[in-house]
């Protein structure tokens, strides 16, 4: 990949901010039909500058700086349109309800919304390719197994990546090919710039000396698993063994990170908790009118270090079937179905966040019965209890088919690969990203 994802995100960010400022200058030019002087421009840039910051945060939440949205052209207009609609609502509320930032005439705002939307869309569709992000580089993939095929199909089947696998070599079939003719000569004749190889596979050992000389020809070598993790945002389970955990996972305390995480838990928990109190009277009335049972339900879950914790939720199941075992087949009430679909049933868990039972971000806690089952069926499943569970997590954001209730061994294996990614890479910025995306998901569901 000619330019790293971080550099690409930085270029996108700088381009967005530059165009947001340029759009303001063009707005004043269009509105007053003359070059805007410094006084006029500065009078607008101060309030708009605050707005720019909010908008860029919204771009971040929408995923416009991620590798997964760097971006399919067919999806880009729709994503940008939805984002700009939200930005427009924020702008109107900002300028109409905060007297200090009132601008006149209001026509300027609406002209600006149109011009900025056109500029940002044009920049993302036509400007980004000019930086070479979309120029495909040829690569060869050397490995084996389902994960190799999954990686090859994802990269070659999606135009968002700057890499394309010209060919692939299956290590399980290495003895049946002429390596010199089919691989080395192809690399030279086709100007292959990158070799993605499974360095953990012992069957690759015999060919490493023959690949060594390619370094002097400018060919770059990348570990297959690093590419897999970067593209799929999860750890390939075939890689996971005792040596991987010893190398990548630690239970040692990270004082700075732990302190920031706890501060975020308390600050966000108090803020959202206070706002969510508006929901409680309505939830109380609705649940009581529905079946007259208790408003709250204590759900037993497994917390950090396998400690039992009890999460508080708005009750969504019938009072005769509220359980937590594997065989439970609870009847979801009419009000409960709405609470679950909108995730409003989880609002009382903010009290658990403030208590320290769970964090805002972390692997979702499971019932004791499911934990016992999965620890028998899924290798290394118990590693999830190494850190504090969370109200939302990496798997909930990126695993589209993560299991919600009942036994689902195969789906839980995939979910574990996302949890391992989070445990390995956890940081305050990653937690902040997950929290913002969770808020966006929650608001979108409530608005349905």
C-alpha positions as CSV (number, residue, x, y, z in Angstrom):
1,X,0.0,0.0,0.0
2,X,1.7,3.1,-1.2
3,X,0.4,5.4,1.5
4,X,-0.6,4.2,4.9
5,X,-4.1,4.3,6.2
6,X,-3.1,6.9,8.8
7,X,-1.6,9.2,6.2
8,X,-4.7,8.8,4.0
9,X,-6.9,9.7,7.0
10,X,-4.8,12.7,7.7
11,X,-5.0,13.9,4.1
12,X,-8.8,13.4,4.2
13,X,-9.0,15.4,7.5
14,X,-6.9,18.3,6.2
15,X,-8.8,18.3,3.0
16,X,-12.2,18.4,4.8
17,X,-11.2,21.3,7.1
18,X,-9.7,23.2,4.2
19,X,-12.8,22.9,2.1
20,X,-15.1,23.8,5.0
21,X,-13.2,27.0,5.4
22,X,-13.1,27.6,1.6
23,X,-16.9,27.0,1.5
24,X,-17.4,29.8,4.0
25,X,-15.3,32.2,1.9
26,X,-17.3,31.2,-1.3
27,X,-20.5,31.7,0.6
28,X,-19.7,35.3,1.5
29,X,-18.6,35.8,-2.1
30,X,-21.9,34.5,-3.5
31,X,-24.0,36.3,-0.9
32,X,-22.5,39.7,-1.3
33,X,-21.3,39.5,-4.9
34,X,-17.8,40.9,-3.9
35,X,-14.6,39.6,-2.4
36,X,-15.2,39.3,1.4
37,X,-13.0,41.6,3.4
38,X,-11.1,40.4,6.5
39,X,-13.6,41.9,9.0
40,X,-16.6,40.1,7.4
41,X,-14.7,36.8,7.1
42,X,-13.4,36.8,10.7
43,X,-16.9,37.7,11.9
44,X,-18.1,34.4,10.4
45,X,-15.1,32.2,11.0
46,X,-15.3,32.3,14.8
47,X,-18.8,30.8,15.2
48,X,-18.3,28.6,12.1
49,X,-15.0,27.3,13.5
50,X,-16.8,25.8,16.4
51,X,-19.3,24.2,14.0
52,X,-16.4,22.8,11.8
53,X,-15.1,21.0,14.9
54,X,-18.5,19.4,15.6
55,X,-18.9,18.5,11.9
56,X,-15.5,16.8,11.7
57,X,-16.5,14.7,14.8
58,X,-19.6,13.7,13.0
59,X,-17.5,12.7,10.0
60,X,-15.5,10.6,12.3
61,X,-18.5,8.9,13.8
62,X,-19.9,8.2,10.3
63,X,-16.7,6.4,9.5
64,X,-15.4,8.8,6.9
65,X,-11.8,8.5,8.1
66,X,-11.7,4.7,8.3
67,X,-10.2,2.4,5.8
68,X,-13.5,0.7,5.3
69,X,-15.0,3.9,4.1
70,X,-12.1,5.2,2.1
71,X,-14.5,4.5,0.2
72,X,-16.7,2.7,-2.2
73,X,-17.9,5.4,-4.7
74,X,-21.3,3.8,-4.8
75,X,-21.8,4.2,-1.0
76,X,-20.0,7.6,-0.6
77,X,-22.8,9.9,-1.8
78,X,-25.4,8.3,0.5
79,X,-23.1,8.3,3.5
80,X,-22.2,12.0,2.9
81,X,-25.8,12.9,2.3
82,X,-26.9,11.4,5.6
83,X,-24.0,13.0,7.4
84,X,-24.6,16.4,6.0
85,X,-28.3,16.2,6.9
86,X,-27.2,15.7,10.5
87,X,-24.7,18.5,10.2
88,X,-27.3,20.8,8.8
89,X,-29.6,20.1,11.7
90,X,-26.8,20.8,14.1
91,X,-26.0,24.0,12.3
92,X,-29.5,25.3,12.4
93,X,-29.9,24.5,16.1
94,X,-26.5,26.1,16.8
95,X,-27.2,29.4,15.1
96,X,-30.9,29.7,16.0
97,X,-30.7,28.8,19.6
98,X,-27.4,30.1,20.8
99,X,-27.8,33.9,20.8
100,X,-24.1,34.7,21.1
101,X,-23.5,32.9,17.7
102,X,-26.4,34.4,15.8
103,X,-25.4,35.4,12.3
104,X,-27.3,37.6,10.0
105,X,-28.7,37.1,7.5
106,X,-29.7,33.4,8.0
107,X,-29.4,33.1,4.2
108,X,-25.7,32.8,4.6
109,X,-26.1,29.6,6.5
110,X,-28.2,27.9,3.9
111,X,-25.9,29.0,1.1
112,X,-23.0,27.6,3.1
113,X,-24.7,24.2,3.6
114,X,-25.2,23.8,-0.1
115,X,-21.7,24.9,-1.1
116,X,-19.9,22.9,1.6
117,X,-21.8,19.7,0.7
118,X,-20.9,20.0,-3.0
119,X,-17.2,20.7,-2.2
120,X,-16.9,17.8,0.3
121,X,-18.6,15.4,-2.1
122,X,-16.4,16.5,-5.0
123,X,-13.3,16.2,-2.9
124,X,-14.1,12.7,-1.7
125,X,-15.0,11.3,-5.1
126,X,-12.6,13.2,-7.4
127,X,-9.9,14.7,-5.2
128,X,-8.9,11.7,-3.2
129,X,-7.8,9.6,-6.2
130,X,-5.5,12.4,-7.3
131,X,-3.3,11.6,-4.2
132,X,-2.7,8.1,-5.5
133,X,-4.7,6.3,-2.8
134,X,-6.6,4.3,-5.4
135,X,-3.7,3.2,-7.5
136,X,-3.6,-0.6,-7.3
137,X,-0.3,-2.2,-6.5
138,X,0.2,-5.8,-7.5
139,X,0.9,-8.4,-4.8
140,X,1.3,-12.2,-4.4
141,X,-0.3,-14.0,-1.5
142,X,1.5,-17.0,0.0
143,X,-0.3,-19.0,2.6
144,X,-3.0,-21.6,3.1
145,X,-6.4,-22.3,4.6
146,X,-9.7,-20.6,4.8
147,X,-8.3,-17.3,6.0
148,X,-6.0,-17.0,3.0
149,X,-8.9,-17.5,0.7
150,X,-11.0,-15.0,2.7
151,X,-8.3,-12.4,2.5
152,X,-7.8,-12.9,-1.2
153,X,-11.5,-12.6,-2.0
154,X,-12.0,-9.6,0.2
155,X,-9.0,-7.6,-1.3
156,X,-9.6,-8.6,-4.9
157,X,-13.4,-8.2,-4.7
158,X,-13.4,-4.7,-3.3
159,X,-12.1,-1.5,-4.9
160,X,-11.4,0.3,-1.7
161,X,-8.0,-1.3,-1.2
162,X,-4.9,-0.1,-2.9
163,X,-3.6,-3.7,-3.2
164,X,-4.6,-6.4,-5.6
165,X,-3.4,-10.0,-5.5
166,X,-2.1,-10.9,-8.9
167,X,-1.8,-14.5,-7.9
168,X,-1.7,-16.7,-4.8
169,X,0.4,-19.7,-3.8
170,X,-1.1,-22.4,-1.5
171,X,1.7,-23.8,0.8
172,X,-0.1,-27.1,1.0
173,X,0.5,-27.5,-2.8
174,X,4.0,-26.2,-2.8
175,X,5.6,-29.4,-3.8
176,X,3.6,-29.6,-7.0
177,X,4.7,-26.3,-8.5
178,X,7.9,-24.9,-10.1
179,X,8.6,-22.1,-7.6
180,X,11.2,-20.5,-9.8
181,X,9.0,-20.4,-12.9
182,X,5.6,-19.8,-11.4
183,X,6.5,-17.4,-8.6
184,X,9.9,-15.7,-8.9
185,X,9.7,-15.1,-12.6
186,X,6.1,-13.8,-12.2
187,X,7.2,-11.3,-9.6
188,X,9.9,-9.9,-11.9
189,X,7.9,-10.0,-15.1
190,X,4.7,-8.5,-13.6
191,X,6.4,-5.9,-11.4
192,X,5.0,-7.3,-8.2
193,X,5.7,-4.8,-5.4
194,X,4.5,-6.7,-2.4
195,X,4.5,-10.3,-1.1
196,X,2.0,-11.1,1.6
197,X,3.2,-14.3,3.2
198,X,2.3,-16.6,6.1
199,X,5.5,-16.5,8.1
200,X,4.0,-18.6,10.9
201,X,3.6,-21.6,8.6
202,X,6.6,-24.0,8.8
203,X,6.0,-25.0,5.2
204,X,7.1,-21.6,4.1
205,X,10.6,-22.1,5.6
206,X,12.2,-23.8,2.5
207,X,11.2,-20.9,0.1
208,X,12.4,-18.1,2.4
209,X,16.0,-18.2,1.1
210,X,14.8,-17.9,-2.5
211,X,12.6,-14.9,-1.6
212,X,15.4,-13.2,0.3
213,X,17.0,-11.7,-2.9
214,X,13.8,-10.0,-3.8
215,X,14.5,-7.5,-1.0
216,X,17.3,-6.0,-3.3
217,X,14.7,-5.6,-6.1
218,X,12.5,-3.4,-3.9
219,X,9.9,-6.0,-3.2
220,X,8.3,-5.6,0.2
221,X,7.3,-8.5,2.5
222,X,4.3,-8.3,4.8
223,X,3.0,-10.9,7.3
224,X,-0.3,-12.3,6.2
225,X,-1.8,-12.1,9.6
226,X,-1.0,-8.4,10.0
227,X,-2.8,-7.7,6.7
228,X,-5.7,-9.8,7.8
229,X,-6.0,-8.0,11.1
230,X,-5.8,-4.6,9.5
231,X,-8.5,-5.4,6.9
232,X,-11.0,-7.4,9.0
233,X,-10.5,-5.7,12.4
234,X,-10.2,-9.0,14.2
235,X,-7.6,-11.6,15.1
236,X,-7.5,-14.7,12.8
237,X,-8.3,-17.6,15.2
238,X,-5.9,-20.0,13.4
239,X,-3.1,-17.8,14.7
240,X,-4.2,-17.9,18.3
241,X,-2.2,-20.2,20.6
242,X,-0.3,-19.9,23.8
243,X,2.6,-18.2,22.1
244,X,0.3,-15.5,20.7
245,X,-1.2,-14.7,24.1
246,X,2.3,-14.6,25.7
247,X,3.4,-12.2,23.0
248,X,0.3,-9.9,22.7
249,X,-1.8,-10.1,25.9
250,X,-1.1,-8.8,29.3
251,X,-3.2,-8.4,32.5
252,X,-0.8,-5.7,33.9
253,X,-2.4,-2.4,34.8
254,X,-2.0,0.5,32.4
255,X,-2.3,3.4,34.9
256,X,-2.7,6.2,32.4
257,X,-5.2,4.4,30.2
258,X,-7.1,2.9,33.2
259,X,-7.5,6.3,34.7
260,X,-8.7,7.9,31.5
261,X,-11.1,5.1,30.9
262,X,-12.6,5.4,34.4
263,X,-12.9,9.2,34.0
264,X,-14.8,8.6,30.7
265,X,-17.0,6.0,32.3
266,X,-18.0,8.4,35.1
267,X,-18.4,11.5,33.0
268,X,-20.4,9.9,30.2
269,X,-22.3,7.7,32.7
270,X,-23.4,10.8,34.7
271,X,-24.2,12.9,31.7
272,X,-26.2,10.3,29.7
273,X,-27.7,8.9,32.9
274,X,-29.1,12.3,33.9
275,X,-30.6,12.9,30.4
276,X,-32.0,9.3,30.3
277,X,-34.0,10.0,33.5
278,X,-36.6,11.5,31.1
279,X,-37.3,7.9,29.8
280,X,-37.9,6.3,33.2
281,X,-41.4,7.6,33.9
282,X,-42.6,6.5,30.5
283,X,-40.9,3.1,30.8
284,X,-42.5,2.7,34.2
285,X,-46.0,3.5,33.0
286,X,-45.6,1.3,29.8
287,X,-44.3,-1.7,31.6
288,X,-47.0,-1.5,34.4
289,X,-49.8,-1.1,31.8
290,X,-48.4,-4.0,29.7
291,X,-48.4,-6.8,32.4
292,X,-48.2,-5.1,35.8
293,X,-44.9,-6.7,36.7
294,X,-41.7,-5.3,38.1
295,X,-40.1,-2.4,36.1
296,X,-36.5,-3.6,36.6
297,X,-34.8,-6.9,36.2
298,X,-31.4,-8.0,37.6
299,X,-29.5,-10.1,35.1
300,X,-26.6,-12.2,36.3
301,X,-23.5,-12.0,34.2
302,X,-19.8,-12.9,34.4
303,X,-17.5,-9.9,35.0
304,X,-13.8,-9.4,35.2
305,X,-11.8,-12.4,36.6
306,X,-15.0,-14.5,36.4
307,X,-16.7,-12.5,39.2
308,X,-20.5,-12.6,39.3
309,X,-22.1,-9.2,38.5
310,X,-25.8,-8.2,38.3
311,X,-26.8,-5.8,35.6
312,X,-29.9,-3.7,36.0
313,X,-32.3,-3.5,33.0
314,X,-35.8,-2.4,32.3
315,X,-37.7,-5.7,32.3
316,X,-38.5,-6.9,28.8
317,X,-39.6,-10.5,29.5
318,X,-42.7,-11.9,31.0
319,X,-42.4,-12.4,34.8
320,X,-42.9,-16.2,34.6
321,X,-39.9,-16.8,32.2
322,X,-37.2,-14.4,33.3
323,X,-34.2,-16.6,33.6
324,X,-30.7,-16.7,32.3
325,X,-30.0,-20.3,31.6
326,X,-29.3,-21.8,28.2
327,X,-32.6,-23.5,27.9
328,X,-34.7,-20.5,28.8
329,X,-37.2,-19.5,26.2
330,X,-38.4,-16.2,27.5
331,X,-41.6,-14.5,26.3
332,X,-40.8,-11.0,25.3
333,X,-43.6,-8.6,26.2
334,X,-44.9,-6.0,23.7
335,X,-43.2,-3.2,25.5
336,X,-40.1,-5.3,26.0
337,X,-39.8,-5.8,22.3
338,X,-39.7,-2.0,21.8
339,X,-37.3,-1.5,24.6
340,X,-34.9,-4.2,23.2
341,X,-35.1,-3.0,19.6
342,X,-34.2,0.6,20.7
343,X,-31.8,-0.7,23.4
344,X,-33.6,1.5,25.9
345,X,-33.8,-1.5,28.2
346,X,-30.1,-1.1,28.8
347,X,-30.2,2.5,30.1
348,X,-30.3,1.4,33.8
349,X,-26.9,-0.3,33.2
350,X,-25.4,3.1,33.4
351,X,-25.7,2.6,37.2
352,X,-23.5,-0.5,36.8
353,X,-21.0,1.6,34.9
354,X,-20.9,4.2,37.7
355,X,-20.5,1.4,40.3
356,X,-17.6,-0.1,38.3
357,X,-19.2,-3.4,37.6
358,X,-18.8,-2.8,33.9
359,X,-17.2,-0.2,31.7
360,X,-18.8,1.8,28.8
361,X,-16.5,-0.2,26.4
362,X,-15.4,-3.8,26.6
363,X,-16.4,-7.3,25.7
364,X,-20.1,-7.8,26.4
365,X,-20.7,-9.9,29.5
366,X,-22.3,-13.3,29.2
367,X,-24.5,-15.4,31.5
368,X,-22.7,-17.9,33.7
369,X,-24.3,-20.9,31.9
370,X,-23.2,-19.7,28.5
371,X,-19.7,-19.0,29.8
372,X,-19.3,-22.5,31.1
373,X,-20.5,-23.9,27.8
374,X,-18.3,-21.7,25.6
375,X,-15.2,-22.4,27.7
376,X,-15.7,-26.1,26.9
377,X,-16.4,-25.6,23.2
378,X,-14.2,-22.6,22.3
379,X,-10.4,-22.6,23.0
380,X,-9.2,-19.6,25.0
381,X,-12.7,-18.2,25.5
382,X,-11.9,-17.5,29.2
383,X,-9.4,-14.8,28.1
384,X,-12.4,-12.4,27.7
385,X,-12.7,-12.2,31.5
386,X,-9.2,-10.7,31.7
387,X,-10.6,-7.2,31.4
388,X,-13.7,-5.5,32.6
389,X,-16.8,-6.2,30.4
390,X,-18.5,-3.3,28.7
391,X,-21.9,-1.9,27.9
392,X,-20.8,-1.9,24.2
393,X,-17.8,-3.4,22.5
394,X,-15.7,-3.8,19.3
395,X,-17.7,-6.9,18.4
396,X,-21.0,-5.1,18.7
397,X,-19.8,-2.4,16.3
398,X,-18.2,-4.5,13.6
399,X,-19.5,-8.1,13.9
400,X,-22.7,-7.9,11.9
401,X,-24.0,-11.3,13.0
402,X,-22.9,-11.4,16.6
403,X,-25.1,-13.6,18.8
404,X,-27.7,-11.9,21.0
405,X,-29.4,-14.7,22.9
406,X,-29.1,-18.5,23.2
407,X,-26.3,-20.8,22.2
408,X,-24.4,-19.9,19.0
409,X,-20.9,-21.6,19.1
410,X,-19.8,-20.8,15.6
411,X,-20.9,-17.1,15.7
412,X,-19.3,-16.8,19.2
413,X,-16.0,-18.0,17.8
414,X,-16.1,-15.1,15.3
415,X,-17.1,-12.7,18.1
416,X,-14.2,-13.9,20.1
417,X,-11.8,-12.9,17.3
418,X,-13.2,-9.3,17.6
419,X,-12.9,-9.4,21.4
420,X,-9.2,-10.5,21.1
421,X,-8.6,-7.6,18.7
422,X,-9.9,-5.2,21.3
423,X,-8.0,-6.8,24.2
424,X,-4.8,-6.6,22.2
425,X,-5.2,-3.1,20.8
426,X,-7.3,-1.4,23.5
427,X,-6.5,2.3,24.1
428,X,-8.4,5.4,25.1
429,X,-8.8,6.5,21.5
430,X,-10.2,3.1,20.5
431,X,-12.6,3.3,23.5
432,X,-13.6,6.8,22.4
433,X,-14.3,5.6,18.8
434,X,-16.4,2.7,20.0
435,X,-18.4,5.0,22.4
436,X,-19.1,7.5,19.7
437,X,-20.2,4.8,17.2
438,X,-22.4,3.2,19.9
439,X,-24.1,6.6,20.6
440,X,-24.7,7.0,16.9
441,X,-26.2,3.4,16.7
442,X,-28.4,4.0,19.8
443,X,-29.8,7.3,18.4
444,X,-30.5,5.8,15.0
445,X,-32.5,3.0,16.6
446,X,-34.4,5.3,18.9
447,X,-35.3,7.4,15.9
448,X,-36.8,4.5,14.0
